[in-house]
Amino acid sequence: MFKKSNRSAFENFLLGKYERMNRDLIVRSYPYMAAIDPSSICGLQCPFCPTGSENWPENDVPRGHYRKRTTMTVELFDALLDELGEYLFMILFYNWGEPLLNKHLPYFIKRANALDIYTEIHTNLSLRLTDQAMEELLLSGIDEIAASIDGFTAGTYNTYRRGGNFELAKGNIERLAAVKRRLGLDTTIAWNFLVFSFNEHEVEAAKKHCEKLGIVFNKRVAHIYTKTHPGWLPSDRKGELAKSARPEPVDETLRTTCGWHYAYTTINPDGSVSPCCALWDQKYDFGAVGQGVSFAEVWNNKYFKKARSLASGVDAKGIGDLITICNTCPTRKTMPDLYTSLEWRILERSAQVFSGSDSVMVKAFSLLSRESDFRDYYCENFICRRNTPPTGSANSTETDADWPFARLKRELDSVYASKSWRLTYPLRRLSAFMQGIKARR
């Protein structure tokens, strides 16, 4: 359940939806969800994880490019939350490293919780944790702790979680469940089980153990590198071998907006910002926050503008020849809307916050599934009737007195940028905007 209640967060969400629908190249909204990795360090050697493959040079899976190994500092996290915290509904404190290796993690979660941000970590739990550390983690206000434990015996577990300790991980999740009960908390504790051919026979035993502990059991689909480990496909996925032998051609003309350029973002421990959470290689990063550079500056730099332009059908002015990983996105079928399924939580929360008190917000959220109607309603009620910039403008520096003229310039820029895509709609927006100025005089 999301907890946000400040109106500016919901306005930012609606603005982001509007900008994505309109395929804007320069955005004024912030992402509503962030994967903020506290650590790029991990002690395990899982063969299909880039971090794990770097840890184990003898790995038989081709090694990925090195990413700087570090942990996020308090100063960097505070700067990120000072800028983004008002608008984030959710922070996933994990990506390529083990989050519990960052000693500041409880502080990070506590700060996010104070801003009503839903927080979640994924951990291997194969590390020594004191009772005090467990209490501190649970009392930080964390909403979900998911442990990756792929097996129910040590031999099976270590087939993939190389370098891990099954009894330690199993004991830790049992202790977490006990501490949670003792403290009377409602934190979700989950056992994530990646299914392979070598462990599928232990799924039911792990599931029953979770029921006994009163925790959640998640049966998860594993990413399996079939070129080197075809035998690891579980029984219900053997058909994937035939598909991998006949790869589908990539449609280079595919045009689809991506949620990672409008709605969510990935920030690494050193402040670098990746195009999405799937790209380990640091050479694909789009910029970095810190040393005087804000997230908003990165969010609207030439790399993000170019990435957005790939879906708009027009080249961004002056950077048409710029090449990013998004030009040949390797995950175009799965990544563009990876977390869009979570938006129902925001819609549900908006009803709780605004029903009976704010008909404009209620109406706007009710129209999200009808794109044309939503854009018309948003333009009329959130653009044309606003005298000042919206709270949390991502890249606005104009004063209140300058606002109508700056808005007019952006509308004209939008007409120009969209000239090869549904020209009539930007013109209607401009017309409605001018009518709004006339009405206020």
Stockholm file with secondary structure:
# STOCKHOLM 1.0

chainA/1-441         MFKKSNRSAFENFLLGKYERMNRDLIVRSYPYMAAIDPSSICGLQCPFCPTGSENWPENDVPRGHYRKRTTMTVELFDALLDELGEYLFMILFYNWGEPLLNKHLPYFIKRANALDIYTEIHTNLSLRLTDQAMEELLLSGIDEIAASIDGFTAGTYNTYRRGGNFELAKGNIERLAAVKRRLGLDTTIAWNFLVFSFNEHEVEAAKKHCEKLGIVFNKRVAHIYTKTHPGWLPSDRKGELAKSARPEPVDETLRTTCGWHYAYTTINPDGSVSPCCALWDQKYDFGAVGQGVSFAEVWNNKYFKKARSLASGVDAKGIGDLITICNTCPTRKTMPDLYTSLEWRILERSAQVFSGSDSVMVKAFSLLSRESDFRDYYCENFICRRNTPPTGSANSTETDADWPFARLKRELDSVYASKSWRLTYPLRRLSAFMQGIKARR
#=GR chainA/1-441 SS CCCCCCHHHHHHHHHHHHHHHTTCSSCCCCCSEEEECSBSCCSCCCTTSHHHHHHCTTCSSCCCCCCCCCBCCHHHHHHHHHHHTTTCSEEECCSSSCGGGCTTHHHHHHHHHHTTCEEEEEECCCSCCCHHHHHHHHHTTCSEEEEECCCSSHHHHHHHSTTCCHHHHHHHHHHHHHHHHHHTCCCEEEEEEEECTTTGGGHHHHHHHHHHHTCEEEEEECCCCTTTCGGGSCGGGTTHHHHHHSCCCCCTTCCCCCGGGTTEEEECTTSEEESSTTCCCGGGCCEECBTTBCHHHHHTSHHHHHHHHHHHTSCCTTCTTCCCGGGGCTTTTTSTTTTGGGHHHHHHHHHHHHTTTCHHHHHHHHTTTSHHHHHHHHIIIIITTCSSCCTTCSSCCCCTTTHHHHHHHHHHHHHHHTTTSCTHHHHHHHHHHHHHHHHHC
#=GC SS_cons         CCCCCCHHHHHHHHHHHHHHHTTCSSCCCCCSEEEECSBSCCSCCCTTSHHHHHHCTTCSSCCCCCCCCCBCCHHHHHHHHHHHTTTCSEEECCSSSCGGGCTTHHHHHHHHHHTTCEEEEEECCCSCCCHHHHHHHHHTTCSEEEEECCCSSHHHHHHHSTTCCHHHHHHHHHHHHHHHHHHTCCCEEEEEEEECTTTGGGHHHHHHHHHHHTCEEEEEECCCCTTTCGGGSCGGGTTHHHHHHSCCCCCTTCCCCCGGGTTEEEECTTSEEESSTTCCCGGGCCEECBTTBCHHHHHTSHHHHHHHHHHHTSCCTTCTTCCCGGGGCTTTTTSTTTTGGGHHHHHHHHHHHHTTTCHHHHHHHHTTTSHHHHHHHHIIIIITTCSSCCTTCSSCCCCTTTHHHHHHHHHHHHHHHTTTSCTHHHHHHHHHHHHHHHHHC
//
